[in-house]
Structure formats: structure tokens, C-alpha cells
Amino acid sequence: MKAKLPAHPSLDFRVLFESVPGLYLVLDSAFIIVAASNEYLRATMTRREDVIGRDVFDIFPDNPDDAVTKGEHNVRASFNRVLKDRLTDVLPLQKYDIKGPDGHYVERYWSPTNSPVLDEKGDVAYIIHRVEDVTEFVKLKHQSGDKPSGQEYEIYSQSQKVAATNEKLYRELGERELLTESHRKREILFQTHLRAVVDHALDGLISIDARGNVESFNPACECIFGYEAGEVIGKNIKMLMPEPYHTEHDGYLAHYHGTGEARIIGTAGREVRGRRKDGSIFPIDLSVSAFELEDGKHFSGTLRDITVRKKAENEMEMLVQKLTESNTELERFAYICSHDLQEPLRMISNFSQRLESHLAGALDDKARHYMKYVTDGAAHARQLIGDILNYARLDNDAELLADVDGQRVLDDVLQDLSVRIQETGAHISQDLLPVVHIQPTHLRQLLQNLIANALKFCAEKPRIHIGVTRESDCWRFCVRDNGIGIAPEHQGKLFAIFQRLHNRDQYPGTGIGLAVCKKVTQKYSGKIWVESVPGEGSTFFFTLPCRKIADMEVAA
């Protein structure tokens, strides 16, 4: 049921829209931006005069440096579904980078919802594009190892455009009374459109006067609280608050009017509790702002029932706790296994060698061959246990981040591999590597594993190049070789632990090195991948985040 907003001589929907918190665009059916909220403009680092009247995808194109994500394609498809079905379309989390004032793209993750506003014929007149910026949440999830408000600001932006036109006419003509009847009709029509957008908003939109009395209460609020608008409008907003908010609200308003000090007003995404008509208490995500009209100060709020989200967060916290406990037990088990397995393996290896030496004259070729199986097997088992422990320690590595000179690390790695380089007659070329903010041993693990593989998997004299290029927000490293290459059907499983493509007798190793590389890059929200042609060679790429201090040191 739609809320019936009462006539209110001072309630200006344009000003109301401008003050409602949230990230909104209003588009016409050709995807031209007709309004944008202040919060949306701030979040996307744009200006209203630069976006109004422009195609949304001209303003927000895909990041040309990111060939993987398809934010523009997905959002355009959602708009087309809204036009076709005349129904709200909710997208899953989207990576859609934003071009900053300096021309560089900034990584952003969004949770978008697109809703239609229908005209009298039932056709889509506008699309309300509401998003939430969940970038920090996504980055936090990445760092821990594992997403979002909309339409009201668009309304205000378009109304501001109309207001600006009216003001210009007022200055030119000298008085507002000289506006033509057509301009007044257009203003009335636009106010109707604004009200329609408020009625169709998926978030709860509510406004109150300076005394706390409710002035507007949209249909989403009716669904959230269980009241019809007529039951709430004109009454104090405290009826929607449980304790302690119910008791504290009058004092808070008085304090704000007296001092101008805001504790909640002007903040976005504050978690509070609400009370439904049936008396039940539930969590709310609330954003509040203040605006001035001729009769004084008013307040608007955007709210969302986050009961489901809180339940999911609680479940996630429990899972994280269980996972942490499990990882702790696993790490303890790994260390115990290390000690209990390493010692007998060492003894097997040592006594096998002693036995072979003691019985040297009595052993025939077959017996010596068997003894070699024993010693080689024990040595491989010890190497495998050590590699597994190194892999497990990556999750709990307490080493501090530092600005690490990549060139110095590369020089050390090449020195460690110098014997193998001389044996194979390898030719090594390299770019000057930058300073990166990383745990020192991690960069060493990446370079050593990839270069050692390039030396190993080569049927002729190795030619290896270690390169780096600067992208918008990261360094892209590469290790290129002229080795045996990797068939396309095998490239997808290269980075899984214990995955081997060749017999150990032909190419020794434990099958853990590339899994370590993948885990290291993921630790820094980076990526690792391979491009290869069988018989011609492979290029392994990995990315690490840029850091200003690194840029300055490279430039120096």
C-alpha cells in the first residue's frame, strides 16, 4: 500500500531528496543521467555539472587496465532487464573501478539495485540506480582470507537542476511572479516525479520536523515497521524507538538545537534498533541528515532492516572463530608431525648411508640400487615435510611488513641459484625491480620458486627474463622462459598444492612451490597466472600492490 503523504506547505521534495543519505542516480530510459545524489557524487569523485545530461556509461566506463571484470556489461544488462520486465533488478557484488580526478582508476566494489519508475501508461520513465560502496568490506574479507543505499539523492539532483533554471529566470526577470504557467506546471510535474521516486524507494525514507514529529513515511517504512503512514505521520518519531533511544531522543534533539553538536546527524551507516508495531525489536542501519526550510530545520533519514545481515554476520563470526581454532590446532599438529616425522626420517637416511658404507664390499648392484631408493625416499620425505610446513606458516606469518628493495631480493635469489645457472648455462635478463611493501621473505619465495622452475623445466639452454610494469594500482611482475611450456588444459590446476604434471624422476620437486606463490599473492590481494605455449615457453605473472614510498625510491 502506498503511503499518502499529507499536504505540507513547507515540504520541498527537492530539498528533502538532497538531504537524504545514500548513493543514488536517476536515469531516463536512454540511460542518460538526470539526477545524482550528493553522496553518489562524493563516492564517485564526480561533479554534478559534469554528469547531468550525459550517458552513464560515458561517465563511468570500465577500467581499460582490467580485462577480467565486466562491470559496465553487467550494469547495462540490468538496466535493460528493468526496461523489459518493469521490475526491480538486484545485482550481485560488482567490481567497477572509478576514474579519479588524476586520471587513474581507483578500485571499487559496489552492491547495485535498479528499480523502475513507471509513467501513467505503465512504461518505464526513470530508472533509480542505487548502490552501496562495499570496497572496504571486500578488502577486509580478502585480507582475512574470505557487501550495501540508493534512489533519493538522484531525485534531489534533478530537482536542483530545475531549481537552478528557475533561479536563473528569477534573476533575469527580477521577480518570481514573472515565471510562466508552463514553468509552474513543469515544477508541479517534477515534484510528482520526485514523490513517485520516494514511494518506490526500497529503503525506508522518513522525515521529521524540529520537534521530532514525522512528516513523511514512505511505503518501505510501512513494510519495515508494520505501521501505515497515516498511523505515524504527525506523531513523534519516538514511537518507533525502543529504550534507551526512546528516552534519550528529546534530550538529543534539544542538545543539537542548542549547541549544533551532532552525534548521529551527518553520519552514515550507524547501527541502531527500531520497534515494530507488534512491539518486536530489530536492528536498523540508519543514516540521518539535517536540512533547512522556510519554517526551520528538518531532518531526514534512510533506514534499512538489517536483521538478515546481522544474523549472517553472527554466523560468520562463529565460523571464523571455529576456523581460527581449527587452524591453531592444525598448526600445532603440523609442528608435532614435523618433529615426530623428521627425526625418524633423519635416522633412516643416516643409518642407510652407514649401512651402505659398512657393507660396501658385500653389496651387489641391485642391493646398492635398493639402498639408493631408501636414502632418496627419506630425503624427499624430509623436503616434502619442510615444504608443507612453510606452506602452512604463510597463514600465521608474524613477520612485519616492510618496504623491501625488490632489486636486492632478486640479486640474492640469483646468487642462491648461481650453481644451477652455471650448470645450465642460463642467460638471465632483468628489469630494475621496484620497492614493494611486503614481508621480506614473501617476495623472495615468489621470485625463487618461479626462477627455479624456469631453470628446471627447460629442454635447452634457458633464457629467462624477470620483468615488471606499473599498472594503475599495482606492480605486475613476470618471469618469462623458453622452456617446455604448459598445455592449456593443465594451466588451470598448476597452482593447487601437490599438483605435478611430470614424473618426479624426470623433474624433481614436491609440487608445492606454485601453491606457495599463489598463497603469497592472495595475502596481498594480488593475482598470479600463466600464459604458455607448449614447446615455446611460459610467462608467469603476479601482481603486488603499489606504495608511494616505493614509487619515490624507484624514481630516485
N, C-alpha and C positions, 0 to 999 in steps of 0.2 A: 504493500500500500504506500502510495506517495505521501510525503509529509505536506500538509497545507501550511505554507508559510504565511503568517499574518501580514497584513499591510503594515508597514513601518516607514514613516515618512523620512527617517534619517538613515535607514539601512541601505547602503550603497553596495551592490554586489561586486562592483569592480574593486572597491577598496577592501571589501571582505575577502575577495579572492586573493588579492595581493598579500594579505597578511596571513593567510592560511599556510602553515608549514607543509612542505612536501615538494617533490620533484615532478613537474607536470609539463607537457606540451599539449597544445590543441592544434590539430591538423585538419585541413579540409580534405575532401575526397580525392584530391590530386596529390596529397602528402605535402602540401605547402604549409609551412608553419604560420599560424595566425595568432598564436599566443604562447608565451613561455613564462613560467614562474620564476621569481627571483632566485629561489633556491636551486632551480634547474640551471639557471644561467651561471650561478656560482659554481655548481658542481661540475659543469662542462666548460668552465673558463671562457664563456662567450658573452657577448653584449646583445641586448635586445635589438638595437638598431641594425645589427649585423645579421640577424637570423630571421626576423619577421618578414614574411613575403618570399622567403627562399625555400627551395626544396630541401626537405630534412636530410636527404642523403647527400646533397651538395655540401651541407654544413658539417655533417658527421659521416665522412667516408670511412671505409675500412683502412686500417693501418697497412700501408703498402709493404712494410717490412715483415708483416706477419701473414704468411701464406697459408697458415693452418686454420685459424678461426674464420668464421663466416657470419659475423655479427650483422652486417648490412643485409645479407641474403636472408637470414632468419627473421629479422625485424620486418623487412619488406613483405615476406611471405605471410607474417602475422597480420599486417595491415590489410593485405588482400583477402585473407580469411574473414576479417571483420567486415569488409565491404560486401563480400559474398553472402556470409551467413547472418550478418547483422546481430552478432553475438560477441560477448567479451571473449578475448583470446589471451590466455596466460602463457607466457614463455618460460622455459626453464632458465637457469642461470646462463648469462651470455658474457663472453669476453668481448668487449667492444672498446678499443682504445680511443682516447680523446686527444686531438691535436691541440697542444698548448700554445700560448702566445708566442713562444720562441720557435715554433715550427716543429718541435719534436713531439712525438706521440707519447702519451702517458698511459701506462697500463691501468685499465679499469674493468671491473666486473659489475654487472647490473642484473637486477631482477625486474623484468618489464611486464606490464599488464596493459592491454589495449582494449578500449571499450568504445562502442558506438554511441553517438547521439543522433537520434532519428528526427527527421522533419515531419510535418503533418501528413505527408504521403507515405511515411514509413521508410523512406530512403535514408541512407547514412549522410548526414550533413557535416558532421565532425567526427574525428577520432580523438579520443582522450588517451594520450600516451603517458602512462605513469610508470616511473622507475624508482628503484631504490639502489643506492650505491652500496654494494656489499664487498668492495675491494678489500678493506681491512680484514673482514671476516674470512674471506677466501685466503688471503695471505697468511693469516693466523693458522688456518687449517693446514695449509701447506707446511708451515713451519713446525706444527705439532705432528705432522705425518698423515692427516686425513685427506644462509644467503638471505626486509626489503620493502615510498608513498607517492601519489600522483596527480589527479586531474585539476585540482582547484587553482593552481598557480597559472596554468595556461589561460584560464578564464580571465584572471586579472590582467594578464599581459595584453590580451586582445582588447579588453575594456579600456586599458591605459592608452592604447592606440587611438581608440575612438575619442577618449577624453582629450588627448593631445590635439587631435583635429579640431575638436570643439573649442579648445582654449585658443588655438591659433586664430580661428574665426572671431572669437571674442575680442582678441587684441586688435584685429584688423577693423572690426566694425564698431568697437568701442563699448558695446554692451551686449549681454547675453540675449536680451529680448529680440535682437535682430536675427537670431537664428531662424531658419525657415522651418516650416512644418515638416518637411521631409527629413530634416536633420533630427528633429524631436522624435519622429516615428522610428527612425533608424536606431536612436538611443533606446527607445522602448523595446524594439525588437531584439536588440543586443542584450538588454537586461533579461529578456525572456530566455535567450540562449544561455546566458550565464546561470540562470536559475535551473535550467534543464541539466546543465553540466553538474551542478551541485547535487541535484536529485539523483543523477546517475552515478555519482562517485561511489567506488567500492569501499573507501574508508569512511569512517564516521566523521562528519563535519558539524561542528557546533559553535555557536557564537553567543556571548553573554554581554550584558551592559556593565557599567562600572559598579553596580550593586550586586552583581553575580546572578542576575535574572536571565534566563535563557531566552534568546531572541530567534534563533534558528536551530533546527534539529532535523537533519536530513534522513531519508529512508534507511541508509546504512546504520544510523544511530538507533532507529526503531528496531532493526534486527538485532543489534548488539545488546541493547538494554531491555528489550521487551515492552517498552512504552510506545504508544502512538504519540506523534508530535504534539497533538492537542493536549495531551496529559502533562507535557513538560514545559512547553513554551509559556513564558510569563512567570514560572516558578523558579525558585533558587536552585542553582546547579548542585547544591549540596545534597539534594535528594538522590543524586547518582553516585554519592561517595560514601564508602564505609568509614569507620573510625580507623586511624586518627584524622584522616583528611576532612571528614565532616565537621569536626570541632575546630580544626585549625584554619579552615578556609577563610572565614570572615576576618580573622586576625591577619592572615597573609595579605588579603586584598587591602586592608587598612594600612598595613605596613608599606605596601607598594605605592598606594596613593600618597602616603605621607612622605616617603623617602625616595621613591623612584628605584629602590633597590629590588632587583628581580632575582628570585631564586629558581623559579620554574619558567617564567615568561622569557621567550627568546631562546629556549633550549629545545633541541630536537631529540626525539627518541628516548624520553625519560620513562622509566617503567613505574607505573603506579597501579592501584587497584580500583575497580569500579564495583557498583552494586546494581544488580538487575532488579526488575520489578518483582520477581519472585523472592528477592532477598539474598540470592546467591552472590558470593564474592568471586571476582575473577581478575586476572592480570590484564593490564592495558598498556600499550605503547602510546605515549601521549606527547604531542608537540604543541606548544602554546605560543602565540604572539599577540602583541597589542597594536591597535590602530586607532587613529583619531577621526571622529566625525564632528559635524557641527555641534551636536549635543554633548560632546565629551568623548571620553575614552571607552573603547570597546575591546573585547578580547575574542580571539578565535582559536579553535583547537582542532587538530586532526588526531583521531584515535583509532586504534585497531585492537581487536580482541586477539591476544597472543596466547590463549590457553593451550592451543595445539603446539605452538612453538616452544612454550615453556616445558611442556611435557616431553617434547623431543630433546630439549636441552638437558633436562634432568636425566633422561635415559642415556644421552651421550656422555654426560659426566660420569654416570655409573659404569658405562662401558670403558671410558678412558681410565677410570680407576682400576677396573679389573684388568685392563690391558697393561697398565703400568705394573700392577702386582705380578701379572704373568711374565712380563719382560724381566722384572727383577729376579723372579725365580729361575727363568731361563738363563739369565746371565750367570747366576750363582751355579746353576747346573753345568753351564759351559766351562766355567773355571775349574769345577771339580773334575769334570771329564778330562780337561786339559792335563791336570796333574796326574790323575789316575791312569790315563792312557799314554801320556808322553813317556813316563818312566819305564813301563814295561817295553814300549817300543824301542827306547834307547838301549835297554838291556838286550833285546833281541838282536838289534843291529850290532852292538859291541861284541856280544859273545859269538855271533855268527862269524864276524871278522876274525876273532881269536881262534875259533874252531877251524876256520879255513886255513889260518896261518899254521896252527898246530899240526894239522893233518895234510899239509901241503903236498908232501910226497906220496901220500896214500890215496889222494882223491883223483879219480879219473875225470875226463872232460865232462861227462854227464853230471857227476857229483858237484863239480865246480859251477856248472850251469845252474843247478838247483840252489846252491848257496847264493849265487847272484840274485836269483829270484827273491830269496828271503831278505837279503840286505836292501835291494832296490824297493821291495814292497814296504819294508819298515820305514825307509827314508821317505817314500811317497806318502805314507800314512801320517808321518810327523808333519810333513809340509801341508797336507790337507787339513789337519787339526789346527795348525797355525793360521792358515788362511781363513778357516771358518771362524776362529776367534777374532781375527782382525775385522771380518765382515760384521760379526755381532757387536763389536765395540763401537762401530760407527754410530749406532743409535744413542749411546751413552757417553760419547766422547766429551770429556770435560775441558779439553784444550780450548783456550780463549781465542776469539777471532783477532786477527791482526792484519795490518797492511803488508802483504807479502810480495816481495820482488819476484815476479814470475820469471824473469830472465835468470836470476841467480838460482832459482829452483831448477830450471831447465839445465843450466850448466852442471849442477850437482848430479842430476839424473843421468846426463850423458857421460859424466865421469864414472858413475857406478856401472854403466853399461859399456864402458870403453873396451873391455876384453872382448865382449861379444861383437862390438862394432868392428874391431880389428880382425877378428876371426872371419867375419862375413864379408869384409871389405866394403862395408856400407858407406854410402855418401849421404851425409846429413846436411840439409839446408834449413834455415830458420828465419822467422821474423823476430823483431825485437818485442819481447813479451811485456805486457803492462804490469803495474802493481795492482793486485786484487785483494779485496777484504775477505779473508778466508782463514780457516785453521791451517797452519803451515803444512802439516803432514798430508792434508787432503789434496792440495794441488800436486804435491809430489806423487801421491798414489795415482792420480789421473794420468799424469804425463808418463810415469814409469810403466804402468800397465799397457798403455796404448803404444808407446815406442817399443817396448819389449815384444809385444805381439807383432808389430811391423817387422822387426828383425827376425822373428821366429817363422812367420807364415810367408816365406819368400822362397821361390824356386830358383832365383838367380841373384846376382849382386844387388842388394837392397838399395833403393833410392828413396829416402824419407824426407818429407818436408813438414816442419812444425810451423803453423801459421796462426794469425789472429787478426780479426777485423772488428771494428767498433760498430755496434748496432744502436738502436735508439736508447735502450736502457740496459744493455748487457754487452759483454765481450763474447765473441764467437771464436772459439779455438778450433783448430783442425790438425789432425795427424794424417798425412797422405802417404801412401806407399805404392810400390809397383809389384805387390805380392800376388798370391794365388787368387785373391778375390773371393767373394761370397755370393752364392746363388740367391736370387730374390726370395725363394721360398724359405730360406734359412735365416734371413736377416731379422725377422720378427722375434726370434727366440734367442738371439745372441746374448742378450743382457740378463737372462734368467740364470739363477745360481745353478751350478753343476751342469750347464748345457755345453756340450762339446760336439763339434762337427767332425772331428778326426780321431783316429786311434791314438792312445797315449804313447805307444811305441813310435809312432810317426812324428807326432808333435807333443812333447811332454807338457804337463801342466795339470791344474786341478779344476779348471772350469769355473773359477770364482772371480778372476780379475775384472772382467767386464761387468759383473754384477756389483762389484765394489764401486766401479766408475759410475754406474747408474745411481747407486745409493748416495754417493757423494754429491752428484749434480742435483738430485732431488732435495737434498738437505738445504741447498741454497736456491730452491725454486727454479733450477735450471733444467736443461734438457740434454739428452745425448742420443745420437742417431748415427747411422752409417749409410753411405752411398757407395755402391760397389758394382764392378763388372767382372765376372769370373774370368780369370786369366790375364786381367789388365791391372788389377789393384783395387784398393779400398781407401776411402777417406772417412775417418771418424770425426764427427763434430760434437762439441759440447759447449754449453753456454754457462757463464757465471755473471752475476750482477756487476754493473759498473759502480764506481765510487769516485767522488770528486777528487779525493786526495790522490787516487790512482791516476786520474786524468792529468793532474798537475805534474806528477812525477814523470810520467811518460813524455809530456810536452817539454819538460826541462832536460 
